[in-house]
Amino acid sequence: MSILLDENTRVLVQGITGSEGTFHTKRNLAYGTKVVAGVTPGKGGQKWEDQVPVFDTVQDAVDETAANASLIFVPARFAQDAILEAADSGIGLVVCITEGIPTRDMAVVYPYMRAKGVTLIGPNCPGLISPGKANMGIIPGEITGPGPVGLVSRSGTLTYQVMYEMFTRGIGQSTCIGIGGDPIVGSNFIDILSRFAEDPETQAVVVIGEIGGDEEERAASFIKENVDKPVVAYVAGFTAPEGKRMGHAGAIVSGSKGTAQAKAEAFESMGIRVGRNPTEVAELAIAALD
Amino acid sequence: MDLFEYQAKELFRKFGMAVPDGKVAASPAAAEKVAQKVGGRVVVKAQVQVGGRGKAGGIKLADDAAGAKAAAEQILGMAIKGHKVRRVLVEQAGDIKSEFYASFLLDRTAKAYLGMMSAKGGVDIEEVAATDPEAIARVHVSPLTGLQPYHVRELLFGARIPKEAHAGASELLRKMYACFVEMDASLVEVNPMVLTGDGKVVALDAKVSLDENAGYRHAEFEKLSSEIPLQKQEKVAKEKGLNYVKLDGRIGIIGNGAGLTMSTLDVVAEAGGTPANFLDIGGGANAATMAAGIDLIFSDRKVKSLFVNIFGGITRCDEVARGILGALDQLPNLKAPIVVRLDGTNATEGRKILEEAAHANITMAPTMLEAAAKAVALTKGRRA
C-alpha cells in the first residue's frame, strides 16, 4: 500500500504541452505512472509525444479517459482556474506544482476544495511519489525505492536529501509528499499524517518542517493524540532572521511567531524526536523501525 | 512588500478612506510647502519601516510652515534603529477624542481572512493581545463570501467602540477590506483609527503589506517597490533575479531549493560558523547564474569563504560542476576557499569534473555535514 497515489492512479496533466509539463510528464511516464490524458486549451485532438491524447477541457479528458488525478504545471496566473476546473470535473486528487500563485487566489481555492472533498497537494510543491508504483510531480525517482517510511515535507530538495540519506542506508519509502511552501496549501501535515496512520505499509513517518505559520505545532499535538506509529521530525531555518522571506513565500518568521526553535520544541514536548540535521533525522527514522 | 506609511495612505485615498490632509516630502523646503498648503498645525512624521519612531524623535508637531521646515530638518537624515530617514510625511494635526485599532490580515492557521478591532488604539497591538486579549474583537471572513455587514457589527460591538464612531468606523472598515482584497494585501492595519472632535473617523496611521506574487495584475506594484530602499547586495540580487537574503556572518552559502538552503545555513551554524547569506540558486546552476551568485556573495567584504551545497534532483550535478568552473573563469581574482558538496543526480560525474579541474580555490567534501565542518575550518584561519 501507499497513500493517495499508486500504480492504478489515472493521471491527467494540465499544461502538458508546456516545457515544464513535457519534461516532467516524460519522467513520470518513464517511472511507470499511468498518464492517461493531457489538457491544453486549443490543442484538443492532438497527441502529445505521439502517445498521450490532449483535450481542450478537463471535463472532456475525464469523460474520455476516466482520469482521476490531475497534475498541474500551468503558469501562476492560470493556476486558480486550472485547480478549480479539475475540482469541478470530478477529479479526486489535484497536485499543483506551480510556484508564485497569489495568496488571494489560494484563499478562494482552499475552502472550495475542502467543501467539495477534493484533495489538493501544493501549490509550490514537488508533488508526490509512491516508490516503485508511480510518480506524480518533479521528485527524482532515482533516489528512492519502496519501503516502510512515509515522508511529508514543506520543502523540495531538502526532502530529496532526507530520502537519499535513507536510500543510501537501504531504507525506502511508502509515499513521499511535498505539501508546498506557500502560506496556504491544499493539504497540511495533519491531512497527510492521518493517511499515513491508517496505511498498513507505512511503519514510521518523517515530518520535515520549516519556519513560518504553525503547521508543525499543530502536527505535533495531532501526532501525540492520533498516530500510534513512530514519527520523527526535522525543522529548517534556525538561523533565519525575523521578517525575511527565506525562498518560500510561507517561510517567514513574524515577530516571535513561526521560529524553528518553537517548532522543534513543540515536537519534542509531544515526545517526537527531532533530528538536528537531515542526516540525523534519516538515522532516527531508520532506528525507529526496529 | 511592506509599504511606507505615505504609500499606504495614498492607497487609502484611492479607496476613498478618510486620512488626514497631507503629503510626503523629501526635503525641508518641500515639507514647508506641504505645511503651507495644508494650513494650521501639522505633524511631521519620519517615513521608516520600523516601529518606535515616536520615541526616537521621528514625529514632531509644528504650529506653522516654518515650524514644519525646522522639524523636517531635524528628522530627515536621522537614523531610527539603523533605518535612515529619507522622507517625512507632513499632515494636518487634528484633535483626537479617542483612538482605536483595526486590521485585516490573512490568518494562515484558519486559511481565511481575519478582521480585528480594539478600542485600545495607538499602542502596540501584540502588547494588548498579551495583556488584555478580551479587548480585541476578532472575526473570520470567508474569502468566498467576502465581508458582510454582520462582520462589521461584530467588530464594532465586540470591541465596544463608542456609538458616535460607529458610522464612520464601519465605513472605514468596509473600505479597508476592499483595499485588502483588491490590492492583494496580506495586511492592512490602521493604528490608530481616531475619532476626532468633530465626530469624524480617520485613519491616522497606515500599515500595508502587499503580496508580490500578485504583481503581474497590479501595474502600481513596481512603482511602489522602487521607492523602498534595499540594502546594496539585496538590490543587485533583485536585479539579477537571485533569491538572496543578506545575513551577518562570514561564510557565504549557495544551495538549491529553499528548504535545503535554509538547512545548509543551520548546519554551518551548528558546526560553529556564521552564515553570511541565504542564496537559493534553484535549478539555475549554469555558469552565468553561478557567477552572478558568487560575485554577489563576495561583494559583502565580511565573507571569507563559500559553501556550495547542491542536491541534484532535476538539477544535474555535472552541470553544476561546469557552472562553478565557468563562474570561476569569470572571477579570476577570487582568492577565497570554496567548499563544494554535490550529491544526487550525476554526482559522480560532477565530482570527477571538479577533481580533474583541480582548481586552487575548490575543496570537495562528500557529505553536507563534512562540507560544513570544512567550510568552518577554512574560514577560521582567515582574517576578519
Interface residues (C-beta under 8 A of the other chain):
Chain A: A76 R77 G100 I101 P102 T103 R104 A107 V108 Y110 P111 Y112 P126 I138 I139 P140 E142 I143 S153 R154 S155 G156 T157 L158 T159 Y160 Q161 Y164 G181 P183 I184 I208 E210 I211 G212 G213 D214 R218 Y234 A236 G237 F238 T239 A240 P241 K244 R245 M246 G247 H248 A249 G250 A251 G255 A260 R276 N277 P278 T279
Chain B: L106 R108 T109 K111 A112 Y113 E126 S142 P143 L144 V181 D184 S186 D211 N213 A214 Y216 R217 N243 V245 L247 G255 N256 G257 A258 G259 L260 T261 M262 S263 L265 D266 V267 V268 A269 E270 P275 F278 D280 F311 G312 G313 I314 D343 G344 T345 T367 M368 L369
